[in-house]
Amino acid sequence: MNFSRKTLVASFCKLLEAVELEMGTTGLSPMEAVQEIYLYLPREGYLDG
């Protein structure tokens, strides 16, 4: 998949309004944090992988 950073972040912001999620982001760039969330959500059944 090829998403722009702006599109990816905007999509996750909308999704996270409905999903309660807390994660530590110390030492992560914004893109790394989005990647962690992107991997977490399908693993936990919030998104189809």
Backbone atoms as SQL, in Angstrom:
CREATE TABLE atoms (id INTEGER PRIMARY KEY, chain TEXT, resi INTEGER, resn TEXT, atom TEXT, x REAL, y REAL, z REAL);
INSERT INTO atoms VALUES
  (1, 'A', 1, 'MET', 'N', 0.836, -1.182, 0.000),
  (2, 'A', 1, 'MET', 'CA', 0.000, 0.000, 0.000),
  (3, 'A', 1, 'MET', 'C', 0.876, 1.239, 0.000),
  (4, 'A', 2, 'ASN', 'N', 0.403, 2.250, -0.676),
  (5, 'A', 2, 'ASN', 'CA', 1.153, 3.486, -0.752),
  (6, 'A', 2, 'ASN', 'C', 0.250, 4.641, -0.326),
  (7, 'A', 3, 'PHE', 'N', 0.362, 5.050, 0.924),
  (8, 'A', 3, 'PHE', 'CA', -0.440, 6.136, 1.469),
  (9, 'A', 3, 'PHE', 'C', 0.469, 7.313, 1.776),
  (10, 'A', 4, 'SER', 'N', -0.046, 8.506, 1.590),
  (11, 'A', 4, 'SER', 'CA', 0.713, 9.668, 2.023),
  (12, 'A', 4, 'SER', 'C', 0.625, 9.751, 3.546),
  (13, 'A', 5, 'ARG', 'N', 1.594, 10.359, 4.141),
  (14, 'A', 5, 'ARG', 'CA', 1.617, 10.507, 5.600),
  (15, 'A', 5, 'ARG', 'C', 0.381, 11.249, 6.080),
  (16, 'A', 6, 'LYS', 'N', -0.005, 12.309, 5.376),
  (17, 'A', 6, 'LYS', 'CA', -1.164, 13.117, 5.773),
  (18, 'A', 6, 'LYS', 'C', -2.445, 12.281, 5.735),
  (19, 'A', 7, 'THR', 'N', -2.629, 11.498, 4.679),
  (20, 'A', 7, 'THR', 'CA', -3.817, 10.655, 4.550),
  (21, 'A', 7, 'THR', 'C', -3.848, 9.592, 5.635),
  (22, 'A', 8, 'LEU', 'N', -2.715, 8.970, 5.880),
  (23, 'A', 8, 'LEU', 'CA', -2.634, 7.916, 6.885),
  (24, 'A', 8, 'LEU', 'C', -2.948, 8.449, 8.278),
  (25, 'A', 9, 'VAL', 'N', -2.356, 9.565, 8.637),
  (26, 'A', 9, 'VAL', 'CA', -2.589, 10.146, 9.959),
  (27, 'A', 9, 'VAL', 'C', -4.034, 10.597, 10.104),
  (28, 'A', 10, 'ALA', 'N', -4.596, 11.215, 9.068),
  (29, 'A', 10, 'ALA', 'CA', -5.987, 11.671, 9.130),
  (30, 'A', 10, 'ALA', 'C', -6.939, 10.493, 9.293),
  (31, 'A', 11, 'SER', 'N', -6.681, 9.407, 8.584),
  (32, 'A', 11, 'SER', 'CA', -7.532, 8.217, 8.691),
  (33, 'A', 11, 'SER', 'C', -7.490, 7.636, 10.100),
  (34, 'A', 12, 'PHE', 'N', -6.304, 7.558, 10.680),
  (35, 'A', 12, 'PHE', 'CA', -6.191, 7.011, 12.026),
  (36, 'A', 12, 'PHE', 'C', -6.795, 7.939, 13.067),
  (37, 'A', 13, 'CYS', 'N', -6.715, 9.241, 12.847),
  (38, 'A', 13, 'CYS', 'CA', -7.344, 10.170, 13.792),
  (39, 'A', 13, 'CYS', 'C', -8.845, 9.954, 13.827),
  (40, 'A', 14, 'LYS', 'N', -9.453, 9.760, 12.669),
  (41, 'A', 14, 'LYS', 'CA', -10.891, 9.499, 12.614),
  (42, 'A', 14, 'LYS', 'C', -11.224, 8.175, 13.287),
  (43, 'A', 15, 'LEU', 'N', -10.432, 7.151, 13.022),
  (44, 'A', 15, 'LEU', 'CA', -10.666, 5.841, 13.613),
  (45, 'A', 15, 'LEU', 'C', -10.506, 5.886, 15.128),
  (46, 'A', 16, 'LEU', 'N', -9.496, 6.595, 15.598),
  (47, 'A', 16, 'LEU', 'CA', -9.224, 6.616, 17.030),
  (48, 'A', 16, 'LEU', 'C', -10.261, 7.389, 17.831),
  (49, 'A', 17, 'GLU', 'N', -11.087, 8.167, 17.165),
  (50, 'A', 17, 'GLU', 'CA', -12.191, 8.810, 17.866),
  (51, 'A', 17, 'GLU', 'C', -13.157, 7.761, 18.399),
  (52, 'A', 18, 'ALA', 'N', -13.229, 6.615, 17.719),
  (53, 'A', 18, 'ALA', 'CA', -14.156, 5.554, 18.104),
  (54, 'A', 18, 'ALA', 'C', -13.481, 4.451, 18.910),
  (55, 'A', 19, 'VAL', 'N', -12.170, 4.377, 18.883),
  (56, 'A', 19, 'VAL', 'CA', -11.432, 3.311, 19.571),
  (57, 'A', 19, 'VAL', 'C', -10.619, 3.928, 20.697),
  (58, 'A', 20, 'GLU', 'N', -10.804, 3.430, 21.896),
  (59, 'A', 20, 'GLU', 'CA', -10.023, 3.933, 23.016),
  (60, 'A', 20, 'GLU', 'C', -8.694, 3.189, 23.049),
  (61, 'A', 21, 'LEU', 'N', -7.619, 3.932, 22.939),
  (62, 'A', 21, 'LEU', 'CA', -6.289, 3.349, 22.843),
  (63, 'A', 21, 'LEU', 'C', -5.306, 4.254, 23.563),
  (64, 'A', 22, 'GLU', 'N', -4.448, 3.676, 24.329),
  (65, 'A', 22, 'GLU', 'CA', -3.418, 4.442, 25.010),
  (66, 'A', 22, 'GLU', 'C', -2.083, 3.774, 24.755),
  (67, 'A', 23, 'MET', 'N', -1.096, 4.553, 24.344),
  (68, 'A', 23, 'MET', 'CA', 0.224, 3.991, 24.106),
  (69, 'A', 23, 'MET', 'C', 1.280, 5.028, 24.411),
  (70, 'A', 24, 'GLY', 'N', 2.411, 4.550, 24.855),
  (71, 'A', 24, 'GLY', 'CA', 3.538, 5.434, 25.094),
  (72, 'A', 24, 'GLY', 'C', 4.234, 5.728, 23.777),
  (73, 'A', 25, 'THR', 'N', 4.549, 6.975, 23.540),
  (74, 'A', 25, 'THR', 'CA', 5.192, 7.352, 22.284),
  (75, 'A', 25, 'THR', 'C', 6.579, 7.947, 22.499),
  (76, 'A', 26, 'THR', 'N', 7.101, 7.834, 23.704),
  (77, 'A', 26, 'THR', 'CA', 8.431, 8.361, 23.971),
  (78, 'A', 26, 'THR', 'C', 9.431, 7.656, 23.069),
  (79, 'A', 27, 'GLY', 'N', 10.191, 8.422, 22.351),
  (80, 'A', 27, 'GLY', 'CA', 11.210, 7.868, 21.471),
  (81, 'A', 27, 'GLY', 'C', 10.704, 7.456, 20.099),
  (82, 'A', 28, 'LEU', 'N', 9.409, 7.643, 19.826),
  (83, 'A', 28, 'LEU', 'CA', 8.865, 7.297, 18.520),
  (84, 'A', 28, 'LEU', 'C', 8.588, 8.558, 17.708),
  (85, 'A', 29, 'SER', 'N', 8.840, 8.475, 16.420),
  (86, 'A', 29, 'SER', 'CA', 8.428, 9.571, 15.542),
  (87, 'A', 29, 'SER', 'C', 6.932, 9.440, 15.328),
  (88, 'A', 30, 'PRO', 'N', 6.270, 10.482, 14.844),
  (89, 'A', 30, 'PRO', 'CA', 4.830, 10.362, 14.559),
  (90, 'A', 30, 'PRO', 'C', 4.527, 9.207, 13.607),
  (91, 'A', 31, 'MET', 'N', 5.359, 9.004, 12.592),
  (92, 'A', 31, 'MET', 'CA', 5.119, 7.928, 11.636),
  (93, 'A', 31, 'MET', 'C', 5.302, 6.558, 12.292),
  (94, 'A', 32, 'GLU', 'N', 6.278, 6.424, 13.185),
  (95, 'A', 32, 'GLU', 'CA', 6.471, 5.159, 13.899),
  (96, 'A', 32, 'GLU', 'C', 5.281, 4.861, 14.802),
  (97, 'A', 33, 'ALA', 'N', 4.729, 5.888, 15.442),
  (98, 'A', 33, 'ALA', 'CA', 3.558, 5.697, 16.298),
  (99, 'A', 33, 'ALA', 'C', 2.356, 5.240, 15.470),
  (100, 'A', 34, 'VAL', 'N', 2.165, 5.858, 14.303),
  (101, 'A', 34, 'VAL', 'CA', 1.071, 5.446, 13.417),
  (102, 'A', 34, 'VAL', 'C', 1.273, 4.006, 12.974),
  (103, 'A', 35, 'GLN', 'N', 2.505, 3.635, 12.674),
  (104, 'A', 35, 'GLN', 'CA', 2.790, 2.258, 12.254),
  (105, 'A', 35, 'GLN', 'C', 2.454, 1.268, 13.365),
  (106, 'A', 36, 'GLU', 'N', 2.788, 1.599, 14.600),
  (107, 'A', 36, 'GLU', 'CA', 2.460, 0.730, 15.730),
  (108, 'A', 36, 'GLU', 'C', 0.950, 0.532, 15.852),
  (109, 'A', 37, 'ILE', 'N', 0.211, 1.621, 15.692),
  (110, 'A', 37, 'ILE', 'CA', -1.251, 1.543, 15.762),
  (111, 'A', 37, 'ILE', 'C', -1.784, 0.728, 14.588),
  (112, 'A', 38, 'TYR', 'N', -1.228, 0.962, 13.412),
  (113, 'A', 38, 'TYR', 'CA', -1.646, 0.246, 12.198),
  (114, 'A', 38, 'TYR', 'C', -1.460, -1.261, 12.360),
  (115, 'A', 39, 'LEU', 'N', -0.416, -1.675, 13.011),
  (116, 'A', 39, 'LEU', 'CA', -0.169, -3.103, 13.243),
  (117, 'A', 39, 'LEU', 'C', -1.038, -3.655, 14.366),
  (118, 'A', 40, 'TYR', 'N', -1.321, -2.836, 15.356),
  (119, 'A', 40, 'TYR', 'CA', -2.098, -3.262, 16.522),
  (120, 'A', 40, 'TYR', 'C', -3.573, -3.500, 16.193),
  (121, 'A', 41, 'LEU', 'N', -4.178, -2.594, 15.443),
  (122, 'A', 41, 'LEU', 'CA', -5.625, -2.638, 15.225),
  (123, 'A', 41, 'LEU', 'C', -6.110, -3.928, 14.560),
  (124, 'A', 42, 'PRO', 'N', -5.495, -4.386, 13.479),
  (125, 'A', 42, 'PRO', 'CA', -5.976, -5.659, 12.911),
  (126, 'A', 42, 'PRO', 'C', -5.682, -6.855, 13.817),
  (127, 'A', 43, 'ARG', 'N', -4.570, -6.805, 14.516),
  (128, 'A', 43, 'ARG', 'CA', -4.199, -7.899, 15.420),
  (129, 'A', 43, 'ARG', 'C', -5.229, -8.062, 16.525),
  (130, 'A', 44, 'GLU', 'N', -5.829, -6.952, 16.951),
  (131, 'A', 44, 'GLU', 'CA', -6.827, -6.992, 18.024),
  (132, 'A', 44, 'GLU', 'C', -8.265, -7.078, 17.510),
  (133, 'A', 45, 'GLY', 'N', -8.425, -7.183, 16.183),
  (134, 'A', 45, 'GLY', 'CA', -9.745, -7.372, 15.613),
  (135, 'A', 45, 'GLY', 'C', -10.516, -6.095, 15.296),
  (136, 'A', 46, 'TYR', 'N', -9.866, -4.936, 15.387),
  (137, 'A', 46, 'TYR', 'CA', -10.549, -3.680, 15.080),
  (138, 'A', 46, 'TYR', 'C', -10.636, -3.430, 13.582),
  (139, 'A', 47, 'LEU', 'N', -9.701, -3.974, 12.816),
  (140, 'A', 47, 'LEU', 'CA', -9.683, -3.831, 11.364),
  (141, 'A', 47, 'LEU', 'C', -9.460, -5.188, 10.731),
  (142, 'A', 48, 'ASP', 'N', -9.971, -5.354, 9.528),
  (143, 'A', 48, 'ASP', 'CA', -9.657, -6.559, 8.775),
  (144, 'A', 48, 'ASP', 'C', -8.248, -6.431, 8.236),
  (145, 'A', 49, 'GLY', 'N', -7.426, -7.443, 8.481),
  (146, 'A', 49, 'GLY', 'CA', -6.032, -7.411, 8.070),
  (147, 'A', 49, 'GLY', 'C', -5.884, -7.590, 6.621);
